[in-house]
Amino acid sequence: MFDAATYARMPFAFWTVIMFILGCVVGSFLNVCIHRMPRGESIIRPPSHCPHCQYSIPWYLNIPLVTWLWLGGRCANCKAPISPRYVLVELLTGIIFAGCWIAFGRMSVAAALAMCLVFSGMIAATFIDFEHLIIPDEITIGGMAAGFLCSLIAPATHFDVARRRFMTHPLPAMRDSLLGMAVGAGLVYGFVRLGKLLFGRYKIVLAQGTKIYFGETAISLPEEELPYEDVFYRRSDAIVFEAERLELVDRCYCKVRVRLQPHRLQIGNETLTPEQAPFMEAVTGEMVMPREAMGLGDVKFMGAIGAFLGWPATLYCFGVSGMIGTLVNVPLIAIGKRHWSSRLGYGPYIAIAAAIWIFGGYKWLRWVF
């Protein structure tokens, strides 16, 4: 299957076109993953359907690129608009698959296909993280397992820094894969812990006498609503404030310190569970809120990158993704489009850095560091 002589019987450009078509088909499947995985839905059943009218899409209306353009980006049945993301993902995946073949096809067919696999995971992770600020375990943990197996079949996905060439034997590549998982996940996890220690809290200053409502699913501030799932990432996270007045359904407090965690509510010296206080009304002038430097999904995502590409790639991706994130977000903060405390998906920056590594960034490793 991976014998280069078999593929050499046809022109290299022919296989480039085939890889582009294959990429578009895979991109169509990635669209299903991007839509369904964050919602906890099966990516197999039901078959592709319109999310608006549930119309089951026949095969001849499910041709990558062609169908979306032919229908003008609308459902054939209810005419509801279909997001341009679908055609963008298909086109992007097709171009990247062709690029992987051009970059690695002459050296190793197996490596070219393995790079297509890692890009498939990165594309799905990027679009999911961008929209939902999560990276599913199916991509990250599954990516670690797939990366280790690919190092056995396609050792050329790993770059030997000492010899400045791609690996050719499975054993060193498998060792590099394991080390890449450990270094990648460990490096980002250390950054998560350090960020939590240094920047794990921020203060919201309110007008004196502001009323805040704590419901069953969210906190209602004067100008916004914060779902608890966006506030609490771990059991140790806490919202802390001094309440001038605090009203529960069955009791009232004055001049009391409140500490709310996912599993515990502490009012002065009294400890309750959140279920015992499904609704609270507080009057306060400021609150200290928890926040994360990065999420654990990013930790596992970098581990998956390391499994496919090795430990030097994780160091490179960690540094370059930080540069990219800074270049993107600091200007947005400066012009008021983003706040310092805003949540952001870091997975896309890791994926971009990994793409740069794959398409030549390994040549700049010494210069970058």
Stockholm file with secondary structure:
# STOCKHOLM 1.0

chainA/1-369         MFDAATYARMPFAFWTVIMFILGCVVGSFLNVCIHRMPRGESIIRPPSHCPHCQYSIPWYLNIPLVTWLWLGGRCANCKAPISPRYVLVELLTGIIFAGCWIAFGRMSVAAALAMCLVFSGMIAATFIDFEHLIIPDEITIGGMAAGFLCSLIAPATHFDVARRRFMTHPLPAMRDSLLGMAVGAGLVYGFVRLGKLLFGRYKIVLAQGTKIYFGETAISLPEEELPYEDVFYRRSDAIVFEAERLELVDRCYCKVRVRLQPHRLQIGNETLTPEQAPFMEAVTGEMVMPREAMGLGDVKFMGAIGAFLGWPATLYCFGVSGMIGTLVNVPLIAIGKRHWSSRLGYGPYIAIAAAIWIFGGYKWLRWVF
#=GR chainA/1-369 SS CCCHHHHTTSCHHHHHHHHHHHHHHHHHHHHHHHHHGGGTCCSSSSCSBCTTTCCBCCGGGCCTTHHHHHTTSBCTTTCCBCCTHHHHHHHHHHHHHHHHHHHHTTTCHHHHHHHHHHHHHHHHHHHHHHHHSCCCHHHHHHHHHHHHHHHHHCGGGSEETTTTEECCSHHHHHHHHHHHHHHHHHHHHHHHHHHHHHHSEEEEEEEEEEEEEECSSEEECSSCEEEHHHHCSSTTCCEEEEEEEEECSSCEEEEEEEEECSSCEEETTEEECGGGCSCEEEEEEEEEEECCSSCHHHHHHHHHHHHHHCHHHHHHHHHHHHHHHHHHHHHHHHTTSSCTTCCCCCHHHHHHHHHHHHTTGGGGHHHHC
#=GC SS_cons         CCCHHHHTTSCHHHHHHHHHHHHHHHHHHHHHHHHHGGGTCCSSSSCSBCTTTCCBCCGGGCCTTHHHHHTTSBCTTTCCBCCTHHHHHHHHHHHHHHHHHHHHTTTCHHHHHHHHHHHHHHHHHHHHHHHHSCCCHHHHHHHHHHHHHHHHHCGGGSEETTTTEECCSHHHHHHHHHHHHHHHHHHHHHHHHHHHHHHSEEEEEEEEEEEEEECSSEEECSSCEEEHHHHCSSTTCCEEEEEEEEECSSCEEEEEEEEECSSCEEETTEEECGGGCSCEEEEEEEEEEECCSSCHHHHHHHHHHHHHHCHHHHHHHHHHHHHHHHHHHHHHHHTTSSCTTCCCCCHHHHHHHHHHHHTTGGGGHHHHC
//
